[in-house]
């Protein structure tokens, strides 16, 4: 559970910096457009409470704007509101083909309702506009595949994600887990190396999985170095069991 929540948080943060303004531009004739623009700008500047206040004012006036509910859901997630899923559902009730909201709902549900998340990802991939980078749709599906022990799908979805975007570190991390399961520890290390090269600061799990692969190869000093690096990144006792097993 902790692994899933941390990965979901990382995926959300990656995705949250890339909200398209397309939906805003489409509302040029909307008399309340300045409110949604101001809310978006406040969101981009990490002024989340102001963004939420502005978007609440906007949705009071414009109750059928699917993008507004989507944006509010993203803001609510950042401030730990209980209303995230409700607003994503509102967005999709208005526009069932809105692939960004389908992806975000899958991301939100991936910890507790994996089948619903997989259904949303299937639809997000199917309905995504041409030219949109959906690499993270596939890598999120690979993460869920790992939890379901569906290793064939892990391999397929990770490689699809990498083919679309070879800077998607999450996909290399999932592929490393596949190779650990298949006991191909050198390939696991290689994929962890790629994930770490992309993001050496925020994601602890490539270090953790690389440590596991090294431990299986009896490279204990290097394995323990990776386990301890993972612990330093997350700053919890999550990796203490493996450190106690291999590093004492």
Secondary structure as GFF3:
##gff-version 3
##sequence-region A 1 248
A	DSSP	alpha_helix	2	16	.	.	.	ID=ss1
A	DSSP	alpha_helix	22	25	.	.	.	ID=ss2
A	DSSP	alpha_helix	33	44	.	.	.	ID=ss3
A	DSSP	alpha_helix	48	61	.	.	.	ID=ss4
A	DSSP	alpha_helix	66	78	.	.	.	ID=ss5
A	DSSP	alpha_helix	84	94	.	.	.	ID=ss6
A	DSSP	alpha_helix	99	109	.	.	.	ID=ss7
A	DSSP	alpha_helix	114	127	.	.	.	ID=ss8
A	DSSP	alpha_helix	135	147	.	.	.	ID=ss9
A	DSSP	alpha_helix	151	164	.	.	.	ID=ss10
A	DSSP	alpha_helix	169	181	.	.	.	ID=ss11
A	DSSP	alpha_helix	185	198	.	.	.	ID=ss12
A	DSSP	alpha_helix	205	216	.	.	.	ID=ss13
A	DSSP	alpha_helix	220	234	.	.	.	ID=ss14
A	DSSP	alpha_helix	240	246	.	.	.	ID=ss15
###
